[in-house]
Structure formats: structure tokens, C-alpha cells
Amino acid sequence: MKKISILLAEDDPNLGQLLKNYLIAREYDTTLVTDGAQAMQIYRKERYQLCILDVMMPELDGFTLAKKIRALDPHIPIIFLTAKNLKEDVIEGFKSGADDYLTKPFSMEELLYRIEAILRRAAGKMTEPPASSYTIGKFTFDVTKQLLIFNDQSHKLTTKESELLELLCRYRNEVLERNFALKSIWIDDNYFNARSMDVYITKLRKYLSRDESVEILNIHGKGYKLLC
């Protein structure tokens, strides 16, 4: 079986080599470069299945590099590594096309978990173009108009409700990972945003309760699963 190929761009040679050795030991085919311009040159020649990019790099910063890579391949998963933890940087990272964001220092085990989670998503439904509507049991969910329709009765959803329900629909009968949902919709997976998402899950459950065949399950330690 062919190994997953990773492009690792990290300007700290010690950390870069440490990460490369760890990933190779975990059976990932990993290429290490130390600046953004070199990373772009290599990516044009050799396509990869995942990119891990340091934000602060010479020649070409990680945000700019991610945008250039996304222009070539809209679906390539990208993880940013950064010493910064400012909300503005996190937002900029996701605007640049990040799938995840790790603040230094981080554990190797956490990085491995993030890689595995992103690769599962990339192999799943997030690579499909978003649908304009979904059938959820006896409901019709009009994504564009943010309407949940049941027996010709329409309920207008808020933007957050609609975004969360769309993610659940994309992952119907599969686990929607909690941190992924938080970062996709709320940008930051802090405690307060997590509590906010719990409130929205409760609201969606209430709206969908008119059809007993539809259920949103809590998957302990992982996230949610929409059954329909």
C-alpha cells in the first residue's frame, strides 16, 4: 500500500527534522523544506496528499503559500504550525485555506491525531461539492434559503444553525468531529464557543423532533452523528 505523502515546510531545522523523523516513523512519506518559496517549487513538481506549513517562513509565509497551493489544488488538506495564538492569525489561517491550526509548542501525538482526522475528512464527504438542499427524514433542508421544511411548513434557521446542520448533513450517519465543527463555524474551539455549539445542537434536536426517525447523537469524546 502506497504511503501518504506529506509536504512539511518548517524554517526551524531542528524542529523540522524532529517532525520529519516522527512522521516517517509513523509510515508517512515526508518531504521537509525550510522556506515557503522552496515548498512552492517542490509542490509544483511533486503533488502531495497533505501539507504542514509553518506560518512564519522566509521567502514566502505560510498564509501566502497556502493560497498558492489552494489555487493549484482546492482540496489539499493543510495544517498550519505557528508560535502565534492571536484570534486574528487564526482567522487569517482559515481564510488562507487551513483545515487545522496548531500553536507551538504542541505534542507529536496531537499532531498525529490532527493528521489522521483531516485525512479521514479528506477521504470523505468534505471533498464533495456542497449540496443546495438535503432530505432529512421527512424534512427538507434548503441550504441556500436556510429553511427547514416539514409538511409544507417552513422554519427559518439562523446562519449558525444552518451552517451546523449542513455539516451534520454532509456527515450524516458518520461522526462529525467536534473540534472540526467548532473551527469550521466558530473559528476558535475555546470553551465558550463549545458551549455555544451545544446550545445550537439542542435547538436543532428540537426542530427535528417532529420526525422520530431523525436523531442527533452525542458520540462521547468525538462529536455528533446525524441519524436519518
N, C-alpha and C positions, 0 to 999 in steps of 0.2 A: 504494500500500500504506500502510495506517494505521500511524503511528509508535507505538512502545512508549511508554506514559505512565509517568512516574516521579514519585513524591512525595518530595521532598528536604527533610528537616527538620534544619536546622543553625543553631545560635544564633550562631555566628561569621559575621557578614555578609560579611566578606572571603572566607573560605574557602567559604561557601555560594555566593556569586556566581561564584567561580572554578570550583567544581564544576558549577554550573548551566550556565555558558558552555561548559565542556568537553563535558558530556553533550549539549547542544543541537548542538554541532559534530559530534558522533558520531551525529546523527539520532535522539536520544531526546527526546520531548516532556516537558520537565522543569518542574515547579512547585516553587518554593522558598518555604519558610516558616521563621520564626526561633524558634518556640516550639511545644511539644507540644500545647497547647490549640488553637491555630490550625490545626495539622496535623489534629487530630481533626475539627474543624469542616469543613474542606475535604474530608476523606476521606468524610464522611457525604454530601456533595453530589456529589462527583466521584470515581468509583471509578478506581483506578489498577492497573497491572499489576505494579508493584514499588515498594517503599518503602525509602528510605535514611534511617536515623534516627540522629541524634546521641544519645548516652546522656544527657549532662548538659545538660538544657534547662530554661528557666524554665517555670512554669505546670504542665507535665506532662513527667516524664522519659521517656526513650526506652523503658525497660523497660515502664512502665505504659502508654504509648501503644501499644506493640506488642501487649500483651494486649487492649486495647480494639479495635484493628484486627482482630486474630485472631478476636475474638468476632463481628465483622461478616462477615469473610471468612477462613475457616480456611486457605485455600490461597494467600493473597497472599504472595509472596516478600519477605523482609525482610533487609536488611543493616544491621548496627549500626556506627556510627563512634564511636570513643572514644579518649580520651587514656590510659585505664587499660589495664593488661595483666595484672591480677591474675586468678588462676585462678577465684576466687570470682565475679568480674564476668563472666568468660567463661561460666561455668556458668549464672549468672543470666540472661545474654543468651539462651542457647539454651533455657532454661526458659520465657522470655518469648516464644519463637517465632521466634528468629533462624534464618535459613538460612546466614548467614555473619557474620563479625566482623572488622573492620579496625581496627587500632590506629594512631592518629596518631603521627608523620607517615607517610603512605603515598604511593605514586606513583599518578598518574592512570591509568597503564597497568594497574596491578594492580587498581584499582577496576573498570576496564572489563572486565578478564578475569573478575573475580568476577561481575559483572552478566551477562555472556554465558553463563557456566557455569550460573548459577542459572536463567536464563530457559530454557536447554535442558532442565534438570531439570524445571522447572515445566510445560513443554510435554510432558514425557514421563510416565513411569510413576509418579513420586512423587505425582502428583495422584490416582492410583487408590487406592481403599481397600485396605489390606494384606490379602493372602490368608492363610487359615489353613493352607494346605498348597500345595506345589509339586511338580510332576513334573520330575525332573532326569534325563533319560535313563531308565535302569532303576530309578532311586532315587525314593522318595517322601520329601519333607521335610515333617514335621509341625511347623509353626512353634510352635504352642501348647504342644506337649509337648516341643519341642526334640529331636525324634527324626529320625534319618536311617535310612530303612528300605530294605533291599536283599534281595530274595528271602525275605521274612518274617523277616529278621534285623534287629534294631534296634540302633542305636548312639546313646547319649545324648550330645548335644552340650553343651558349656559355654555359658553365656549369651553370651559374646563370639563364640564360634564360630557360634552360632545367629544372632546379630544380623548378623554379617558375611555369612553365607550368604544370609540373607534379602535384604540389599541386592543381592548378586550376582544373586539370582533376579529381583528387580524389574527389574534392568538386563540380563537375560540377552540374549546376542548384541549387547549395546551396551557402551560403555565406562563403567565405574563409576569416577568420578574419585577419585583417591587422597586428596586433601585433604578432599573431601566425606565420604568414608567415615570418615576419621580424626575429623573434627569431629562426625559423627553418632554415633559409637560411643564414642570415647575423649575427646571434648570438645576436647582440645588436640592440635594437629598437630605437636608437638615431635618431636625426633629419637628419643627413647626410645619414644614411642608408635608412631612409624612403624616402628621395628624390631620392636616387639611385633606389629603388624599383619602384617608379613612372616612372622613365625612362625606366626600363625593361618592365613594363606594357604597355607603349606606343609602344615599339618595338614589343611586342607580338601582340598587336592590329594590327599593320601594316602588320605583316606576315600573320595574319589570315583574313585580309580584303578581300582576294580573294574569300572567301565564305561569302556571305551576311547573311547566316543563323547563322553564328558564331559571338558572341559578348561577350566582357568582360565589364561588368557593374561596375561602381563605386557605392557602397552602402554606402551612407553618414553616417559617424561616425562608420562604422563597417568594411568594407573591399571591397572585389570584388566578383563578381559572373560570372562564365563562362557559357554562354547560348549556347547550341548547340543541 
